[in-house]
Amino acid sequence: MSASMIRRGLELFSEKDGEKHKQKQKKSSGNKQRLHRQTVKSKTTVKDKHIKSAVDPLKSALPLSDEYRKRQKKNHLSSNLEYFLAAANKTQTKHTGKIIQQHSGRRACHQPDLPVTKPEEKSVFTEQEFQKFQQEYFSKL
């Protein structure tokens, strides 16, 4: 026989019919559950806070006009305008171009296409010929 079985047997015979031992086991295990339930119940919840604030005697002592003013919606126009006007200051395009270029990939397929510069159109006629044409054309009118 193992030592644990001998200990259990001696405990059973030392008590009356082993009933006390069973009661101790039930009591200790139930006590743990009860303690756990109590700790869960003792924690304050948001609902409890709302109830306490509604019942709070200091709040009920305030006049109704103060309560009304507190609950009125506030106008946030000025703060919103300040925010958007501050955000309106945009960075210069040359700075943004540098940032985009720095963060673009290194592979050739990730490089942006370079802008194509169109060659300036050269006129067939010179300035002197245009002036001569103007004088001839407008002098007839």
N, C-alpha and C positions, 0 to 999 in steps of 0.2 A: 504494500500500500504506500501511496505517496504521502509526504508530510502534510500537504494541503488537505487531503481527505481525512487524515487523522485529526487535524485541527478542527475541521468542520464537525466531525463526529463528537469531539469533546465539547464543543460549544453547544451543540444540540442537547447533549445529555446534562450539561451544567444548568441549562435553563429548563423551565417546565414545558415539556413537549415541543420545544422549538418555536412556540408562538411568539415569545418576546423578540426573538431574533428576527422573525418575519416582520413584526411590527416596526422594529428599528429600521429595517431596510426600507419599508414603505415610507416611513416618516422622513427619513433622510432624503430619499429621492423626491418626495413630494415637496419638501421644504426648498429644495433647489429650484423647482419649478415656480413655487410661490415667490421666492426671492427674485427670480427673473421677471415675473409678472409685475412685482412691485416696482422694480427699477424701470420697467417700461412705462408703467402708469405714472411714475413720479416725474418723468420728463415733461417739460412744458411744451405744448404744441402751439402752432400759430392760432388755432381756434381758441385755445385757452387765453392767449394774449388779447385776442379781439374781444372776448367776453369780459376780461378784466378791465380793458380800456373802456368798454361800454358802461360798465358798472362803476367805474372810478368816480368817487364823489367830487374830486377836484374839477373834473371836466364838466360835471353837471352844474357846478357853481358858476360857470362862465355865463354871461348873458347871451341870449340867442343871437343878437346882432353880431357879436364877435364870432360865434360859430358860423354864421352866414358868410361873413367876410372871409373866414379861413377857407371855406369850401368853394368860394367863387373861383371861376377859371381866371387865370392870369394871362395878360397879354404879353406874348413873347416876341412881338414884332421887332422891337428895337434890338434885342440880342440876336435875333436871326439875321437882321440886316447887317449888323456889325460882322457877323460870321461870314456871310456871303460876300460882302465887300472886301474883307480881308483875303478871302479865297480868290477874288477876282484878279489879284496880282499874279499874272502868269509869268513863267520863266521865258527867257528869250529863246528863239528857235535854234540859235547856234549852240546854246548849252544843251538843249534837249537832243539835238543831233549828235553831239559828242557822247552823251550818255547812252543813246541808242546804239551808236557805233561800237562803244566799248563793250556793251553787253550782248552784241550779236555773236553768233557762232563763228568758229574759225574755219569751218569747211566752206568750200567754194559754193555749195548749194545753199548755204545759209546767208551768203552775202547779198545785200540789196543791190538791185540794178542801179548802175550809175545813170544820172540824168543825161540824156542825149542833148548835146549843144548843137543847135541848128546853125549852119553857116549863114552869115549875113548875105542877103540877096544883093547882088551887084546889078546896078542899073546899066542898061545898054547906052543910055543917053547921059551926057554930062550936065552939070549945072548951067553952063553957058548955053547949051542947046535948049534947055528948058526956058531960060529967060528970053531967048530969041523967039521961041515958039509963043510965049505969052505976049510979047510985044506985037507980033504979027497977028495973032488970033484976036486979041482984045482991041487992037487998033481998028479992025474992020467993023466992030460992033458999034 
